[in-house]
Amino acid sequence: MDSPLMKLLHLDSSIQGDASASRHLSAAVVDRLQALHPALDIAYRDLAADPLPHIVPAGFATPEAAALLDQFLAADILVIGAPMYNFGLPSQLKAWFDHILVAGRTFRYTEAGAEGLAGGKRAIVALSRGGFYSEGHPGAAFEHAQSHIGGMLGFIGIQPEFVVAEGVAFGPEQRAAAIAAAEAHIATLEPVALRTAA
Ligand SMILES: Cc1cc2nc3c(=O)[nH]c(=O)nc-3n(C[C@H](O)[C@H](O)[C@H](O)COP(=O)(O)O)c2cc1C
């Protein structure tokens, strides 16, 4: 059964506008999920065009920070377009995560260790990178975008699914093949199970 209230939060963070592979792929993920769940309530933020400030202690107490966290907590589905910049994620996207990983709201420390409090969400990250960093490639040790995003989401209780286009800087043929492979992956994305935990 589908819920008419299922909320999707869509973020992009590439600075490359219409030429962006991650924007193209994150939009394709949203299209796929919308085809599976026509009643989705979709919110969108372009973190490159509409960036967040770096966090400072007082920054957590602003109305904008509170609204951002509430928007995230209310979402059932998170779709993130993430380019690799300098082996990691864009600072604009990191600033968003810095507002979301908040002790007492999305994680807490217990005597048994850290516990994620934001479980029950589906997260799909569309990631593009110029070179090759997947397992077995010599560059794998320099992959700090997928691992960092996956680590941050995992820390707050969310196990993301990654759709990756890599080697997009290795000529137009490789770029087209990488994007086609990612699109084929997107076409297999399963419907979203209803939220089981708050
Ligand atoms: C500022 C900048 C830094 C980049 N750094 C890397 C990098 O460290 N490794 C890499 O493989 N590609 C790098 N690239 C290439 C991008 O990862 C590639 O163009 C990717 O498609 C970007 O995503 P987008 O198309 O959504 O903008 C960089 C591109 C830019 C603009």
The ligand as an ORCA input file, in Angstrom:
! r2SCAN-3c Opt
* xyz 0 1
  C      36.054     21.300     -8.594
  C      36.095     19.913     -9.161
  C      36.860     18.952     -8.532
  C      36.900     17.648     -9.046
  N      37.643     16.707     -8.411
  C      37.649     15.430     -8.881
  C      38.376     14.410     -8.223
  O      39.019     14.600     -7.202
  N      38.347     13.174     -8.751
  C      37.643     12.882     -9.874
  O      37.639     11.735    -10.293
  N      36.940     13.825    -10.516
  C      36.924     15.082    -10.046
  N      36.211     16.041    -10.688
  C      35.373     15.636    -11.826
  C      33.958     15.411    -11.340
  O      33.894     14.431    -10.315
  C      33.078     14.982    -12.499
  O      33.063     16.004    -13.461
  C      31.680     14.680    -12.028
  O      30.894     14.334    -13.128
  C      31.107     15.891    -11.340
  O      29.734     15.723    -11.117
  P      28.713     16.616    -11.922
  O      28.838     16.182    -13.373
  O      27.416     16.267    -11.336
  O      29.085     18.050    -11.743
  C      36.169     17.339    -10.212
  C      35.394     18.332    -10.833
  C      35.357     19.602    -10.318
  C      34.500     20.647    -10.997
*
